[in-house]
Amino acid sequence: MPGLTLTLETAKQTLLNTQLEIQTASHNISNAQSKGYARQTAQVESSPAVYTPAGWLGTGATVTQVTESRDQFVEQRLRNANSDASQYTNLTTELSSIQTAFNDNGTTGISQALGAFWDSWGQLVQDPTNLSQQTGVYQAAQGLATTIQSTYQRLNTMATNDIPGQLQDTVNQANTLINQIANLNTAIANNSSTGFQPNDLIDKRYQALSDLSALIPVQYNENASGVVTVTTTNANGPLTIVSGGTATPISTSSTITGGQFGGLTQSLTDLTSYMSRLNDFAGTLITQVNTIHTQHSGPVVFTGTDASTITASTTFLNNQASADENTRASQMSSLQDSTITFTDGKQSTFTQYLSDIQNQVGTDSQQAQTDESFSTALQTQLTTQQQSVSGVSIDEETVNLIQFQQIYQAAAKVVDIASQMLSAVMAVIK
């Protein structure tokens, strides 16, 4: 009698275990395409044996918990790769936009306008009083000033509106995720106190951490209660952004390096450098050209002090003595080949200095593209590794379901046989 009762109890527990395993497999299949989801497994352990006159008898098995399949080392490396890939992708995009803003390919842009400016003075040397030649100089000077100023304005729009706007959006998204992680910490801690692992909440937190890692670098430590402390990489060292249920927001003034935030701040730093050099170019051009043309009390050619304010006079050739203007035109034409000391200390011709700015933009852009290719390839490789551990295989889950079905049918058969035997015993007792 106790043997049959124990058999029934063991078979019943097997049925319950198998139902839970089938539900877990079904849950895995349903979430096969869910972002952040990790394959779950029902952990089955042998139940304690009982002592009988015949010796120790097994009492079947029990599902102790449902666990997730995760490799923490791969997960952290993947988050780092997410940050790097996002950083260089954003940097590449912004530098490409900066190159477009320069819009200088030799036939259009500042280079072409500068060449036309020098050529116009070379033609004026032939006949300083020729109205057509004078008009050509006016037009070239105005074209050069307009091109420099419009180029600077395009860059300035990116520096004051476009990139800062994207930075603010990045900060807003990051702070939303930081708050979400803190709230999930609280929910996970509350659920863990019951003795069960809240896998679906943990999945949501992993996804939030993954999304956050694309915006800023993310590292975390998990305590025994399943609560994580999250830090990011700051210029002055690690910065804690989540501690338990407490979230610490970031701002656009943060010195975080890496992720989308880092890519945008680096592009803004680079852009500021390019604009500064363009100002040096324009300021030195204004000074050198005006120095030559103001000899013998001649008027200035350019007004303003830098690329944002440069404009061309429309009267600098009026009423000028032919001999004086011939001398000025000759000196002006020679200026294009002269080595000049620019305000940033560099020495070169105007054409070389301008080319150096453009080459620097191109070099920085090419390096960003190289870094993007490498980090994206690493991200893809680590994603494959992560999915090999945490991803759901429909084929594997289908095989598991067949196995669970067979176990369930066998346990049901045990219940049926034990029930018949128990009924027979009860009939004899009566």
C-alpha positions as CSV (number, residue, x, y, z in Angstrom):
1,M,0.0,0.0,0.0
2,P,2.7,2.6,1.0
3,G,4.6,1.5,-2.1
4,L,1.7,2.1,-4.4
5,T,0.9,5.4,-2.8
6,L,4.6,6.5,-3.2
7,T,4.5,5.3,-6.8
8,L,1.4,7.4,-7.5
9,E,3.0,10.4,-5.8
10,T,6.2,10.0,-7.8
11,A,4.3,9.7,-11.1
12,K,2.2,12.7,-10.2
13,Q,5.3,14.8,-9.6
14,T,6.7,13.6,-13.0
15,L,3.5,14.8,-14.7
16,L,3.8,18.2,-13.0
17,N,7.5,18.4,-13.9
18,T,6.8,17.5,-17.5
19,Q,4.0,20.1,-17.7
20,L,6.4,22.7,-16.5
21,E,9.1,21.6,-18.9
22,I,6.6,21.7,-21.8
23,Q,5.5,25.2,-20.8
24,T,9.2,26.3,-20.6
25,A,9.9,24.9,-24.1
26,S,6.7,26.6,-25.4
27,H,7.8,29.9,-23.8
28,N,11.2,29.6,-25.5
29,I,9.6,29.0,-28.9
30,S,7.3,32.0,-28.5
31,N,10.2,34.2,-27.7
32,A,12.6,32.9,-30.3
33,Q,12.6,36.3,-32.0
34,S,12.3,38.5,-28.9
35,K,15.2,40.9,-28.4
36,G,17.1,40.3,-25.2
37,Y,15.5,36.9,-24.5
38,A,17.8,34.1,-23.3
39,R,16.8,30.4,-23.6
40,Q,15.3,29.1,-20.4
41,T,15.7,25.6,-19.0
42,A,13.8,23.8,-16.2
43,Q,16.4,22.4,-13.8
44,V,15.3,18.9,-12.7
45,E,16.9,17.3,-9.6
46,S,16.4,13.9,-8.0
47,S,14.1,14.1,-5.0
48,P,15.3,12.8,-1.5
49,A,15.0,9.0,-1.1
50,V,12.9,7.5,1.7
51,Y,13.9,4.6,3.9
52,T,11.9,1.4,3.8
53,P,12.5,-2.1,5.2
54,A,13.6,-3.0,1.7
55,G,16.2,-0.2,1.7
56,W,16.3,3.4,0.4
57,L,13.7,4.0,-2.4
58,G,13.9,6.9,-4.9
59,T,11.0,9.3,-5.0
60,G,11.4,10.6,-8.5
61,A,12.5,14.2,-9.4
62,T,11.5,17.8,-8.9
63,V,11.9,21.0,-10.9
64,T,14.0,23.2,-8.6
65,Q,14.1,26.3,-10.8
66,V,14.0,27.7,-14.3
67,T,17.3,29.2,-15.3
68,E,18.5,31.3,-18.2
69,S,21.4,30.4,-20.5
70,R,23.9,33.3,-20.5
71,D,27.7,33.7,-20.8
72,Q,28.4,36.8,-18.8
73,F,31.9,37.2,-20.3
74,V,30.5,37.2,-23.9
75,E,27.7,39.4,-22.8
76,Q,30.1,42.1,-21.5
77,R,32.3,41.9,-24.5
78,L,29.2,42.2,-26.8
79,R,28.1,45.4,-24.9
80,N,31.6,46.8,-25.3
81,A,31.5,46.0,-29.0
82,N,28.1,47.7,-29.2
83,S,29.5,50.8,-27.8
84,D,32.5,50.8,-30.1
85,A,30.4,50.1,-33.2
86,S,27.9,52.8,-32.4
87,Q,30.7,55.3,-31.6
88,Y,32.5,54.9,-34.9
89,T,29.3,54.6,-37.0
90,N,28.1,58.0,-35.6
91,L,31.6,59.5,-36.0
92,T,31.7,58.3,-39.6
93,T,28.3,59.7,-40.4
94,E,29.1,63.1,-38.9
95,L,32.5,63.4,-40.6
96,S,30.9,62.5,-43.9
97,S,28.4,65.3,-43.4
98,I,31.3,67.6,-42.6
99,Q,33.0,66.7,-45.9
100,T,29.8,67.4,-47.7
101,A,29.5,70.8,-46.0
102,F,33.0,71.7,-47.2
103,N,31.8,70.6,-50.7
104,D,35.3,71.2,-52.1
105,N,36.5,69.0,-55.0
106,G,38.6,71.5,-56.9
107,T,35.9,72.5,-59.3
108,T,33.5,73.8,-56.7
109,G,34.1,75.2,-53.2
110,I,36.8,77.3,-51.6
111,S,39.7,75.8,-53.6
112,Q,38.0,76.8,-56.9
113,A,37.1,80.2,-55.6
114,L,40.6,80.8,-54.3
115,G,42.1,79.8,-57.6
116,A,39.7,82.2,-59.5
117,F,40.7,85.0,-57.1
118,W,44.5,84.6,-57.8
119,D,43.8,84.3,-61.6
120,S,41.8,87.5,-61.6
121,W,44.7,89.5,-60.2
122,G,47.0,87.9,-62.8
123,Q,44.8,89.1,-65.5
124,L,44.5,92.6,-64.0
125,V,48.3,92.9,-64.2
126,Q,48.0,93.0,-68.0
127,D,45.7,96.0,-68.0
128,P,44.8,97.6,-64.5
129,T,42.4,100.1,-66.1
130,N,40.4,97.6,-68.1
131,L,36.9,97.6,-66.7
132,S,36.3,94.0,-67.7
133,Q,39.4,92.9,-65.8
134,Q,38.4,95.0,-62.8
135,T,34.9,93.4,-62.8
136,G,36.5,90.0,-62.8
137,V,38.6,90.9,-59.7
138,Y,35.5,92.2,-57.9
139,Q,33.5,89.0,-58.8
140,A,36.3,86.7,-57.8
141,A,36.8,88.5,-54.4
142,Q,33.1,88.4,-53.7
143,G,32.9,84.8,-54.8
144,L,35.7,83.8,-52.5
145,A,34.3,85.7,-49.5
146,T,30.8,84.3,-50.1
147,T,32.1,80.7,-50.5
148,I,34.2,80.9,-47.3
149,Q,31.4,82.4,-45.3
150,S,28.7,80.0,-46.5
151,T,31.0,77.0,-45.9
152,Y,31.6,78.3,-42.3
153,Q,27.9,78.8,-41.8
154,R,27.1,75.2,-42.9
155,L,29.7,73.9,-40.5
156,N,28.5,76.3,-37.7
157,T,25.0,75.0,-38.1
158,M,26.2,71.5,-37.6
159,A,28.3,72.6,-34.5
160,T,25.5,74.6,-32.9
161,N,22.3,72.9,-33.9
162,D,22.6,69.5,-35.6
163,I,25.2,67.7,-33.4
164,P,24.1,69.3,-30.1
165,G,20.5,68.3,-31.0
166,Q,21.5,64.7,-31.6
167,L,23.5,64.7,-28.3
168,Q,20.5,65.9,-26.4
169,D,18.4,63.1,-28.0
170,T,21.1,60.6,-27.0
171,V,21.1,61.8,-23.4
172,N,17.3,61.7,-23.2
173,Q,17.3,58.1,-24.5
174,A,20.1,57.1,-22.2
175,N,18.4,58.6,-19.1
176,T,15.1,56.8,-20.0
177,L,17.0,53.5,-20.1
178,I,18.9,54.3,-16.9
179,N,15.6,54.8,-15.1
180,Q,14.2,51.6,-16.6
181,I,17.2,49.6,-15.4
182,A,16.8,51.1,-11.9
183,N,13.1,50.2,-11.8
184,L,13.8,46.7,-13.1
185,N,16.4,46.3,-10.3
186,T,13.7,47.0,-7.7
187,A,11.3,44.6,-9.4
188,I,13.9,41.9,-9.6
189,A,14.9,42.2,-6.0
190,N,11.3,42.0,-4.9
191,N,10.6,38.9,-7.0
192,S,13.9,37.3,-6.0
193,S,12.9,37.5,-2.3
194,T,10.3,34.8,-3.0
195,G,13.1,32.3,-3.9
196,F,12.4,32.2,-7.6
197,Q,14.5,33.8,-10.5
198,P,12.4,36.4,-12.4
199,N,13.8,35.5,-15.8
200,D,11.6,37.7,-17.9
201,L,12.4,40.7,-15.9
202,I,16.1,39.9,-16.1
203,D,15.7,39.6,-19.9
204,K,14.2,43.1,-20.0
205,R,17.1,44.4,-18.0
206,Y,19.6,42.7,-20.3
207,Q,17.9,44.3,-23.3
208,A,17.9,47.7,-21.6
209,L,21.6,47.3,-20.8
210,S,22.3,46.3,-24.5
211,D,20.3,49.3,-25.8
212,L,22.1,51.6,-23.3
213,S,25.5,50.2,-24.4
214,A,24.9,51.6,-27.9
215,L,24.5,55.1,-26.4
216,I,27.2,55.0,-23.8
217,P,29.8,52.5,-22.6
218,V,28.3,50.2,-19.9
219,Q,29.8,47.9,-17.3
220,Y,27.9,46.3,-14.4
221,N,28.3,44.1,-11.3
222,E,25.5,41.9,-10.0
223,N,25.0,41.1,-6.3
224,A,23.5,37.9,-4.7
225,S,20.0,39.4,-5.0
226,G,20.3,39.8,-8.7
227,V,20.6,43.6,-8.5
228,V,23.1,45.3,-10.7
229,T,25.3,48.4,-10.2
230,V,25.9,50.0,-13.6
231,T,28.8,52.3,-14.4
232,T,29.9,54.1,-17.6
233,T,33.3,55.3,-18.8
234,N,33.9,58.9,-17.9
235,A,37.0,61.0,-18.7
236,N,37.7,61.2,-14.9
237,G,37.1,57.5,-14.3
238,P,34.1,55.2,-13.8
239,L,30.8,57.0,-13.2
240,T,28.0,55.1,-11.4
241,I,24.7,55.6,-13.2
242,V,22.6,52.9,-11.5
243,S,22.9,51.7,-7.9
244,G,20.1,49.4,-6.9
245,G,16.9,51.3,-7.5
246,T,18.6,54.7,-7.7
247,A,19.3,56.2,-11.2
248,T,21.8,59.0,-11.8
249,P,21.1,60.8,-15.1
250,I,23.7,62.0,-17.5
251,S,23.8,65.3,-19.3
252,T,25.2,66.7,-22.5
253,S,28.1,68.2,-20.5
254,S,29.1,64.7,-19.3
255,T,32.6,63.7,-20.4
256,I,31.6,60.1,-21.3
257,T,33.8,58.5,-23.9
258,G,32.4,55.9,-26.2
259,G,29.0,54.8,-27.7
260,Q,26.8,57.1,-29.7
261,F,27.5,59.9,-27.2
262,G,31.3,59.5,-27.6
263,G,31.0,59.5,-31.4
264,L,29.0,62.7,-31.4
265,T,31.2,64.5,-28.9
266,Q,34.3,63.4,-30.9
267,S,32.8,64.7,-34.1
268,L,32.0,68.0,-32.4
269,T,35.6,68.3,-31.2
270,D,36.9,67.5,-34.7
271,L,34.4,70.0,-36.3
272,T,35.5,72.7,-33.9
273,S,39.1,72.1,-34.9
274,Y,38.2,72.3,-38.6
275,M,36.3,75.6,-38.1
276,S,39.1,77.1,-36.1
277,R,41.5,76.3,-38.9
278,L,39.1,77.7,-41.5
279,N,39.0,80.9,-39.4
280,D,42.8,80.9,-39.3
281,F,42.8,80.6,-43.1
282,A,40.3,83.4,-43.6
283,G,41.8,85.7,-41.1
284,T,45.3,85.3,-42.5
285,L,43.9,85.8,-46.1
286,I,42.2,89.0,-45.0
287,T,45.4,90.3,-43.4
288,Q,47.8,89.4,-46.2
289,V,45.6,90.6,-49.0
290,N,44.7,93.9,-47.3
291,T,48.3,94.5,-46.3
292,I,49.3,94.4,-50.0
293,H,46.4,96.5,-51.3
294,T,46.5,99.2,-48.6
295,Q,50.1,100.2,-49.7
296,H,50.1,103.7,-51.0
297,S,46.9,104.4,-49.2
298,G,44.9,101.9,-51.2
299,P,41.5,100.6,-49.7
300,V,41.0,97.2,-48.2
301,V,39.8,94.3,-50.3
302,F,38.2,92.3,-47.5
303,T,36.4,93.4,-44.4
304,G,35.8,91.2,-41.3
305,T,38.2,89.2,-39.2
306,D,37.5,85.5,-39.9
307,A,35.5,83.0,-41.9
308,S,32.2,84.0,-40.3
309,T,32.5,87.7,-41.1
310,I,34.6,87.9,-44.2
311,T,33.1,90.1,-47.0
312,A,34.5,91.7,-50.1
313,S,34.5,95.4,-50.8
314,T,33.0,96.5,-54.1
315,T,35.0,99.7,-54.5
316,F,38.6,98.8,-53.7
317,L,39.7,99.4,-57.4
318,N,37.9,102.8,-57.7
319,N,40.1,105.8,-58.6
320,Q,43.3,104.0,-58.0
321,A,46.5,105.1,-59.9
322,S,47.3,102.7,-62.7
323,A,50.9,102.3,-61.7
324,D,50.0,101.6,-58.0
325,E,47.3,99.1,-59.0
326,N,49.7,97.3,-61.4
327,T,52.2,96.9,-58.5
328,R,49.5,95.7,-56.2
329,A,48.0,93.2,-58.7
330,S,51.5,91.8,-59.4
331,Q,52.2,91.4,-55.7
332,M,48.7,89.9,-55.2
333,S,49.2,87.4,-58.0
334,S,52.6,86.4,-56.4
335,L,50.9,86.0,-53.0
336,Q,49.4,82.6,-54.0
337,D,52.9,81.1,-54.2
338,S,54.3,82.7,-51.0
339,T,54.9,80.8,-47.8
340,I,52.8,82.5,-45.1
341,T,52.9,82.1,-41.3
342,F,49.3,81.5,-40.3
343,T,47.8,82.5,-36.9
344,D,48.1,78.9,-35.7
345,G,51.8,78.9,-36.4
346,K,51.8,76.7,-39.5
347,Q,53.8,77.9,-42.5
348,S,52.6,77.2,-46.0
349,T,50.9,78.7,-49.0
350,F,47.2,79.5,-48.9
351,T,46.5,76.6,-51.2
352,Q,48.5,74.2,-49.2
353,Y,47.0,75.3,-45.9
354,L,43.4,74.9,-47.3
355,S,44.4,71.5,-48.8
356,D,45.7,70.4,-45.4
357,I,42.4,71.2,-43.7
358,Q,40.5,69.2,-46.3
359,N,43.1,66.3,-46.1
360,Q,42.7,66.2,-42.3
361,V,38.9,65.9,-42.7
362,G,39.4,63.1,-45.2
363,T,42.0,61.3,-43.0
364,D,39.8,61.5,-39.9
365,S,36.8,60.2,-41.9
366,Q,38.8,57.3,-43.4
367,Q,40.1,56.3,-40.0
368,A,36.6,56.4,-38.5
369,Q,35.4,54.1,-41.4
370,T,38.2,51.7,-40.7
371,D,37.4,51.6,-37.0
372,E,33.7,51.2,-37.8
373,S,34.4,48.2,-40.1
374,F,36.5,46.5,-37.4
375,S,34.1,47.1,-34.5
376,T,31.1,46.1,-36.6
377,A,32.8,42.8,-37.6
378,L,33.6,42.2,-33.9
379,Q,30.1,43.0,-32.9
380,T,28.7,40.5,-35.5
381,Q,31.1,37.8,-34.3
382,L,30.2,38.3,-30.6
383,T,26.5,38.3,-31.4
384,T,26.9,34.9,-33.0
385,Q,28.7,33.7,-29.9
386,Q,26.1,35.1,-27.7
387,Q,23.3,33.6,-29.6
388,S,25.0,30.2,-29.6
389,V,24.6,30.2,-25.8
390,S,21.4,32.3,-25.3
391,G,19.5,31.9,-28.5
392,V,16.5,29.7,-29.0
393,S,16.9,26.8,-31.5
394,I,13.4,25.8,-32.7
395,D,14.8,22.4,-33.8
396,E,16.2,21.7,-30.3
397,E,13.0,22.8,-28.6
398,T,10.9,20.6,-30.9
399,V,13.1,17.6,-30.0
400,N,12.7,18.5,-26.3
401,L,8.9,18.7,-26.7
402,I,8.8,15.2,-28.2
403,Q,10.9,13.8,-25.3
404,F,8.8,15.6,-22.7
405,Q,5.6,14.1,-24.4
406,Q,7.0,10.6,-24.1
407,I,7.9,11.1,-20.5
408,Y,4.5,12.5,-19.8
409,Q,2.8,9.5,-21.5
410,A,5.0,7.1,-19.5
411,A,4.2,8.8,-16.2
412,A,0.5,8.8,-17.1
413,K,0.8,5.0,-17.8
414,V,2.4,4.6,-14.4
415,V,-0.5,6.4,-12.8
416,D,-2.9,4.2,-14.6
417,I,-1.2,0.9,-13.6
418,A,-0.7,2.0,-10.0
419,S,-4.3,3.1,-9.8
420,Q,-5.5,-0.3,-11.1
421,M,-3.3,-2.1,-8.6
422,L,-4.5,0.1,-5.8
423,S,-8.1,-0.6,-6.7
424,A,-7.4,-4.4,-6.7
425,V,-5.8,-4.1,-3.3
426,M,-8.8,-2.1,-1.9
427,A,-11.2,-4.8,-3.3
428,V,-9.3,-7.5,-1.5
429,I,-9.4,-5.5,1.8
430,K,-13.1,-5.1,1.5
